[in-house]
Amino acid sequence: MIHADPAPLPLQKGREYYSDTTVRRFKGFVLAYVTPWNKAGYDNAVRFRHKLDAVSPVWFQIKQAKDEPRPTITGEHDVNQTWIEELRQDGAGPLVVPRFIIEAKPEEQLQLMRNGRELIEELGTTVIGSGFDGMVLEAWSGWVSINGLAHPQFRQLVFELIAALSKVLRENNKKLFLAVPPLYPANEKTPWIDRADFIEMSQHVDGFSSMTYDYSLTNGRSGPNAPTPWINNNLQLLEKGSGEGDPALPDEARRAFLMGIAFYGWDMSARTGAAAVTVDGLVKLLNKHDPELQWEEHGEEHFFEYKDKTGAEHHVWYPTPRSVELRIQTAPGIPNYQEGIFTYKGNRQAPWKSEQTHSYSHPKEYTGRILNGSLVHTGGNTEMAMTTHHTLERPQFPPGTIRAPNFTQPQYVPTEDPALDELHAVAHAISPQLPALLEACRAYHLHSPDGWITTGGFMSAARNAGLQLSRAEFLALERALTKDTMGRVNYLQLEALVTAIVAGDGAAAGEA
């Protein structure tokens, strides 16, 4: 789509929502975040206050100095009372619930939890004394990243803290929201919140602000910020759980779930990494490069391409009225309505580094990312995938799955190749344990009911089934299976593959 002067067409399309600031089209609860490093967010929160239920200015940090008996809360200098008055100028206005984030090293986190009573006193004094309507606590991802929730003592302290903090706030008619990672993470290495923990805490929390965005960034590749299949996986896991034995979702937990939508984009380049894009930056890029806007069917997001002055290729993914509307139609509730279209985290301006390869014959195609010698994503032509797939270990192997923006093809299985012999050998090794392997896959908490499972999840299930697969053996299987655009394999397809190979080899042996 070619933009028209004076503003790009995809932004013009959103003016119908922008012109009337009092009409509310979404009936669910809306929580908006505003940051000091994007001043337009303050103005937009006031302008659209009739569309919002709560606004969370990103103001406060919770810190715990070593050997200090009490934690400290910083950020008071960012508090803007004039702005709060403007939010409430014609009535109650949206709730003002500032965000408090824990910034502490692992050993400081433990001390902070042990000083839970003092922490609650400090938070209560700040929230109640300042006349706020409540608060957003962002800590869960940090607790997961230090593996704290895996330790019973730390875990108990966390739940006691949340319950006690909620009690103090509710006694003073204040709200408590938790900013949490997704239930279904972008990959097995990123934080998530367990459904059982979500349900348990829902009795103490007024809302969970789920970070269902930054999907492709955390996977280190260019792609949608929040692909709709991934969002649907999160909603499905929330509603139904991961197995038949999971408890039903209580109504209070369902009402508390707020699905995150990012109103900022990412400019991704194999050469320079990734940089967050706000609306001002987007307009500058559109006016400068006049790119064609493209629609990615699978993830249901818009993107465009351009070259910088060094000749480096860039892919820019950005929310548009169409992509936002599709997510609103899916959402039971929406938080993270990033007012002013801004970056939520301050450190997101920092570039990420990854090893990527591009096709020389098709320079516009993003064809791969290599991590620790293993190809985890391909999305270009077969020829280039051949030259990059496990180049360090098995250059004679065929290419991996070919995944373009709008299609997925099964991985190539050769008819005459050493890899085929290895595939058959692995199939025969797995066959006796196949029922146990399938049961272990179904028991893995991040599998999907239709059979999709991450690489890490499959390897974990294999170990639980008593199989000790080497990396090379797993790759022999992986190359013969279809992958979805999230990089997952399907264990139901694996069952059919192993069964067919063993049966076919048995028939061939009988004929011989």
N, C-alpha and C positions, 0 to 999 in steps of 0.2 A: 504494500500500500504506500503510495507516494503522498507525502504530506502537502498541505496547501497553506499558503501564506494567509494570515500572519502566524497561525499556530498549527502544529501538526494535527492531522485529521483525527488520530485516535484520542487526542486530548480534547478536541472540539466535541467529539461524541459524548464526552462526560459532562458537558456544560448543562445538560438538562437536569442533572442531579445537583449541580453546583448553584444553579440560578435561584432555586427556592430552598432556603436554608431552614424552613420550618416544617416542611412536609417530611414525615418519617415513613420510609418504604419498608424497612426491616422491623419486624415486630419483636424480635428477640432482644436479649440483653447485649448492649454494646459497651465495651471498655476500650478507651483510647489511651495511648501512651504519648507523652510529649517530652522532648528532650531539650536541655539547655543549648545544645550545639546545633539546633535547627530552630531559629527564632520564629519562622513561619508557622511552626506547629502551635505556638501559643495563640496566634491570631486566628488560625483555623479552628482551634478548639472552641474559642469564643463564638466564631461565626456559625459553627455547626452544633452549638450546645444543645439545641432542641432535638437533635438526632442521637444524642449520647446519654447513656445511663450513668457512666462513671468515667472520670479522666484521671490518669495516673502520671503525674509529672515525675520524671526520673531524677530525683534530687538527692537521696540519702544513701550513705554507705555505712555498713556495720563492720567495725574493726575490733580486734582483740590483741592488744600488745602483750608480749611474752611476760609472764609472771605478774601481770596486772590483775587485781581482783575484779575489776568491772570492765565491760566492753565500752567502747566509745562510738558515738554516732556522729558522722560528719556530713556536711552538705547543707547546713542551715543557710549558708550564704546564697544558695540558689533559690530559696523560697521567695515567691513573688506574690505578696498579699494583694497588690493592685489587680493582678491578673485574676486571682481567686474572686475578688469582688465583681469583676467584669463577667465571670462565669455565672455568678448568682444575681446579676443585675435586675432580672425581671422575674424573680421567684426563686425557688429552691435551686434550680439548675442541676447539672449532673453532680454526682458524688465526687468529691476530691479525695483520692486515695493514693498518696505518693508511693513510689516504689522504693523499697529498702533492699539493697543487695549486700550479701555477706562477702567481704573481701578479706580472706584470711588464709594463711598457709595451713597444711594438714594438721600440724601439731597445735596451731592456734584454733582450728575448728573444734578440736576435742576440748580444749580449755573453754571455748565459747559455749559449747553445749553443757559443760559442767557448771558454768556460770549462768545457767538458764534463767534463774530467778532474777538475777541482776539485769540480764538482757531484756526480759519482759518489762521490768521496771523502767528501763531506759526507753524502750519502744512506746510503752504506755504514756510516759511523760511527754514524749515528742508528739505523738498522734493526738492525744486528748488535750494536752496543754496548748497545742497550736490550732485547735478547732477543726482539724481534718475530719473527714467522714469515715476514715478507716485507713487501710494500708495494703500494699502489695508486697509480699515477701518473696524475693528471688534467692533461693538457696539450694533447691533440690538438685539441680544439675551439678553444683559444686560438691554436694554430699556424695553423689554417684561417682563423680570423677576421682575422688580420693578413696573410693571403695568403702566409705564409712557405713553405708546402709547394709553392707554384708556382715558387719560386726554387731552382735546382739546388744551389747551395752550402748554403743553409739546410736543404734537404731531406736532403742527404747528412749534415749534422751531426746531424739528428734521428735518422736510422737508425743512425748510428755510436753515438750516445748510448744508444739502447735496447739495441743489441747488447752494448755494453760494460757497461752497468748490469746486464743479465741475467747476463752472465758472472760478475761479481763476486758477485751474489746467489746464483747457483746453486753457485758454488764453496763457499759457506758454508751450503748447504742451505736457502736462502731462496726465496720465491716472488715473482714479479713479475706484477701485473695492470695492465692499462691501461684507464682509463675513457675511452670513445670515443663520438662521436656515432653516430647510426644510419647504416647503409649506404644506406638510402633515406630521405632527409630529409623533414621535414614540408613544406617548400617549397624553391624553388631558392635562397633567400637564407639558409637556415640551414646550419650546418656538417654535413658528412658525412664518412665515411671510405671511401676507395676500396677495392673488393674486392681489387684487386691488392696494395695496401699491407697489407691485413688478412692476406692469405696470406703475404706476404713476412715480416711480423713474427711470425707464429704460431710460427716456430721458436725465437724468443727469449722468448716470453710464455707464461705459464701460463694466462691467461684474459683475454678482452676483455669488459669490463662495458659493454654497449651501452645507450645512453640512449634506449630506445624508449618514451618518455613525453613529456608536455607538448606533444602534437601540436597541440591546438586553441589552447593558449596562444601558441605561436609563430606561429600563423596569425591571431592577434588576434580570435578569435571564440569564442562559447560552443559547447562541444561535447565529445565524449569526450576523455579524457586520452590514451588510446592505442587508437584504433579498430582492431578486429581486421583489417580489410582492409589497413591500413597495416602492421601487424605481419607479416601474411602476405607483403606485398610485400618487406619486409626479409628474411624467411626465404627467399623465392624467389630474390631477388637474391644472397643469400649462397650458396645451394646451386647455382644454375644459371648465375649471371652474367647479363649483359645481352645476350649474343649467342652465336651458334654457335661463334665462335672463342675464347671465353673458356675458360681451363683448368679442369679438374675441381677440385673442392674437396678438398684433402688432408684426411686423417682428423685430423691434429693441429690443423688450422684449425677443423674442425667441432667437435671436442671443446673448443676454446678459447672458442667463442662462448657468451656468457652473456646471455640476453635480459632486459632491464630491465623490472621491474614496479614502478610507483609505488604505495606504500601511503599516499598522501595524496590529497587532492582539491583542487578549485578552486571558489571562490565567485566567479561572474562576473556583472558588471553593466555595462550600457552607460553608466551614469552615474558609477559609482565605480571601474570597472576590475576587476581580478582580485586575489584574495587567497587564499593557500594555506590549506587547512583540514586540521587534524589531527583525531584522533578525538574529543578533548575538545570542540573547536569544533563538530564535527558533531552530537554528542549535544545540545549546547546549542541548536543551530538546530532540531533535530527536536522537542525538548521545547517550545520556545518557539512554533513556527509550526505544528506538527502537519501537515506537508505530505503530499501523496500521492506516494509513490515511483513513478517512471515508468521504463520500460525502453526504451532506444533500440536498435532492432533492428539497424541497420546497424553501428554501432560496438560494440554489445553492452556497454553500460555503463548503470548506474543514474544517475538525476538527479532532482532535485525543484526546485520553484519556490517563492519566497516574496517578500513585499514588506517592505522595511525601514520604519523610522518616517517616512522622507521620502516614502514611496510608490514608491521605486525598485524595479524588478523585478530579481530575482536568480535565476540558475540555478546550482545546486550539483551538481557531478559528483564522485562519490566511489566508490572501489572497494568492492565487496561480495563476499561469498563466491561468488556466481554468476559475476560478471565475472572474478574472480581464477582460479576453477577453469577457465573457458574458455581463459584464457591459459596456464595450466599445461598443459592438454591440447595446446596448440599448441607449447609451448616445448621445445627440445632441452636447455636449461639456463637457470637463472634467477638473475640477480644482483639487486641493488638491492631485496632483500626488506626494505623499510624498517621495521625493527623499531620498534614503538611507533607505527607509522603517522605518520610525521613528514615534514616538508619536507626535501628532500635539500640544497638550496642555501640559504644564508643570505639571499641577496638576493631570494628568491622571495616574500618578504612585500611587496616594493615593488610598487605598482600599475602596470599597463600602461595606456597611453592608446590609444584608437582612435576613429575616427569611425564611429558606428553610427546606424542609423535604425530606428524602430519604427512599426508600423502603428497609427494612431489608432483605427481601427475594431476592431482585434484587438490590444490592447495587450500581450497575453502572448506574442505571436509575435515572435521575433527575425527580422527580415526583411532585414537587410543590413549590409554594412560597406563604406565607400567609402574607397579609398586613392588619393591623387593623382588624384582625379576619376574613377576607374574602379571600378565595382562588381565586387568579387571574390567575393562570396558573397551569396546570397539564401536565405531559408528561411521565407517567410511567404506572404501572399496575393498574387495577381497584381496587384490594384489598387495596392497600396503599392509593389510592385516597379516598376510603370510610372512612378510619380512619383519614384523614386529612381535609376533606372538611367541612369547617365551624364548626370545632370541638368545638369551644368556644360557639357557639350559637345553632346549630341545628344538634347534632350528629346523629339523626335518619335519616337525609336526604341522598339521594343517591349521588354517586360520580358526579363530574363535567365532563366536556368534557375531553376525553382522547386524548392528542396530543403528538404523538411521532415525531421524526425528519422528518419522511417522510409520515405521514398520519394523518388524522383527523377523529374522529368518533363522531357521534351525542351524546349529553348527554343522560344519561339513564333516562327514565321515568317509574316508577314502576307501576304495576297494582293494588297493594294493599299497599297503603302508605298514611299517612296523607298529604304528599306533593302533591299527586294527587288531593285531595279535595281542597287544597289551590290553585292549578293551575286553577281548574275549576272556583273557586270563583273569582279569578283575571281576568280570561277571560271574565266572565259575567260583571265585573265592567268596563272593557276596551271597550267592544263591542259597546256601544252607542257612544263612542268618537273615535272609530277606524279610521274613515275618517280623523278627525282632527289630530290624532296622526301620521298617515302616512304622511300627508301634512307637519307636523312639522318636521318629520324625513328628508323629502326631502329638507326642507329649511335649515337644519343644515349644516354649511359650511364644515364640515369634513366627510360628508357621501360619500359613493361611489355610482355611478349610479346603480350598481347591488345589492344595498340594505345593504351593510355592514356599521355598525356604531359602534362607541365606546360606552362603558358603560356610561361614562359621557355625551356623546352626546345624547344617548337615554333618559336618565333621564331628561336632559334639554328639549328635545322635548316633553316628557310627561308633564312636567310642563307647557310648552307653549300651550299644547292642553287642559289644564284644569284638568289634572289628577294628583292627589297627591298620588303617589305610595310610600309605605314604602319600606325600604330595603328588608324586608322579602318577600313582594309581588313581587318585582323585581326579587329576587332570584328564586321564584317559576316559573317565566317565563323563566329566564336565563337557568335553568336546563333542560328545555324542548326544547331548541333551539341549533342548531349546532353553534359552534364557529369556526372561522378560526384561523390560527396559530398566528395571531396578537391579539387574544383575543376579537374580535369584534362579535356582534350578527347581525343577518340579519332581518331587519324589514319586508321584504317581506315574509319571512318564518313565522314571527310573525302573519302577516295578515292571512295566511292560517291556522295557528294553532288556533287562536281565533275563526275564522269563523267555523272551523270544530268542535271545542268543543261546541260552542253555538248551532250549528245545531244538533249535536249528542245528546246533553242534551235535546233539544226540542223534538227530535224524541222519545227519551226514555220516556220523560214525557207523550207524546201522547199515547204511547203504554201502559203505566201504567194506 
